Amino acid sequence: MFKIVAATCTAALTLAAANPAFALCSSQGLELMKSLDGSWKGKGAVTPIGGSAERISCRISYSLAGGDKINQLITCAGAAWKIEAASRVTCTGNRVEGLFEEKVAHNTGAVTGRIDGNQLVFEADSPNFKGNFHVTFKETGSHVVAITQFDSAKGRQVPVASVQLTR
């Protein structure tokens, strides 16, 4: 269960880092992405499939790496677990894609998605996690990450995490 929760948070926050690609991102994407550069912190909750809810705290930093990429470093912790991750995401038009590595659970995977208004909507896929993410920009200096995970027993996506991030 630890690997699934770690992959969930990592993938979600990884794509939240999608980049301010000056040359390749659409103007809509650029507006959403360029506000991410720098340090963020947040709190929320994780409820693993079949588990109990746990409060989490996260620290995330995003740094630009060229005109179409952004690097992310993240640490999140709850009472029972901790994740440490790194990622790189690329923006092209209104599409985003990238890779992540969660270091504690040794999990890697891919994220793909799109920019839609004030949201990033995407899917993450790795050996230990398959889920959907909605990253909604609420205002300058604030965004929310809501995560669903595919529950094979139920045959559908179920909510597993939500984190509010601020500067």
N, C-alpha and C positions, 0 to 999 in steps of 0.2 A: 504494500500500500504506500510506503514511503516513496518509492520510485515514481508512482503515478502522481502523487501530490506534488512532488518536486518537479516533475516534467510539466505538470499543469501550470504551476506558477511561473516557471521559467519560460515556457513558450508564450504565455500570455504577456508577460512583461517584456519579453524579447521583441515581440512585434510592436508593442507600444513604442519601442525604440525606432521604428521604421524611420527612414532618414529624410533630411532636408536636402534632397538631391537637386542641386541648383540647375543642372543642365538637363537631367532626364525626367525628373518628376513633373507632373502636371502642376499648373499654378495652384489648383486646389490642394493637391498633395503637398506642395511646398509650404503653403500657409499652415497646414496642420503639423507638418514635420519639423519645421525650423524652430518651433517653440520648445522642442524637447532637449536641445543641447544644454548640458549642465547637470546639476544634482537635483534629485527628487527623493522624497520620503513619503511613506504611506502606511496605512493600517487597513486591515480588513479581516476577512474570515475565510477559512478553507474547511470544506466538509467533504472528505474523501468518500467515494462510493462505499457504502456499508460502514462508514465511520461516523464519529462525532465531530461537531463543529469545533474549530480551534481558532483563536485570535492570532493574527500574524502582524508583524512589523517588517517593513522593507526599506532598504536604501538602494537607490539606483543612480548610476551616473551614465550619461550618454555623451559621446564625443564624435565629432565629425571626422570622417576618414575619406577625404576626396569629395567630389561633387555628387556622388550618388550612393554613398554608404555611410552608415553610422555604427559605431561600436558601442556595446553596452556591457556594463559590469553590474551585477546584482547580488545582494545578500538579503535573504528573508529568513525570519526565525519565528517560531511559535514555541509553546511550552515543550513540545515533544520532538521537534525536528528543526533542521536548518538546511537551507539551500544556498549554493554559491554557483553562479553561472556567468557565462560570457556569450556574446552573440555578435553577429554582423548581419545587417539587413540592407537590401538594395531596393530602391524605388525606381520604377519605369512607368511613365504615364500615371495612371491611377492604380497600377498593380504594385504589390510589394511581395518580396520573397527573401528568404534567408535561411540561415542555419543557426542552431544553438547547441551549446554543450553545458549540461548540468554536472558540476564537478563532484559533488558529494555522492550522488547516486550513479555516476558514470553513465549518463544518458545523453544521447545526441539525437537530433531530428531536424526536420524542415518545417518552415512556415510559408504559406502562400495566401494571398488575399487581395483586397481592393480597398480603395478609399471611397467612401460614400457619404457625402455631406460632411458632418462633423464627427464621423466615425471611421475607424479602421475595422473592417470585418474580415476575419480570416480563419483558416484551419491550420492546426498543428498536427504533425504526424511523426511519430517515433515508435520504436519497438514497445515502449511501455505506456504510451499515451496517444489517444486520438480524440481531438476535441475542437470546439469552435470558440471564438473569442470576439467580443465586442468591446472595443476601446473607444469610449465616448469622451470627447473634449467638452467639458462643461463651461469653462471660462478660461481666461488667460491664467496660467499657473495652476491648472487643475484638470485632471482627467480620471475616469473610472474604468477599470478593467473588470468585465464580467465574463466568467468562464463556464462553459458546459463541457462535459466529458461523455463520450459514448459509453453507455452501460450495456454490455452484451447480454446480461440477464434480462433487462427490460427491452432491449432492442431499440433504444432511442437515446438522445442526448439528455443529460440531467445536469442541473446547476451544481457546481462544485466550489466556486470561489468568486469573491468580489473584493477588490482593493481600490481605495481612493488614494490618489497620489497628488502631492502638492510640492511646491518649491520650498 
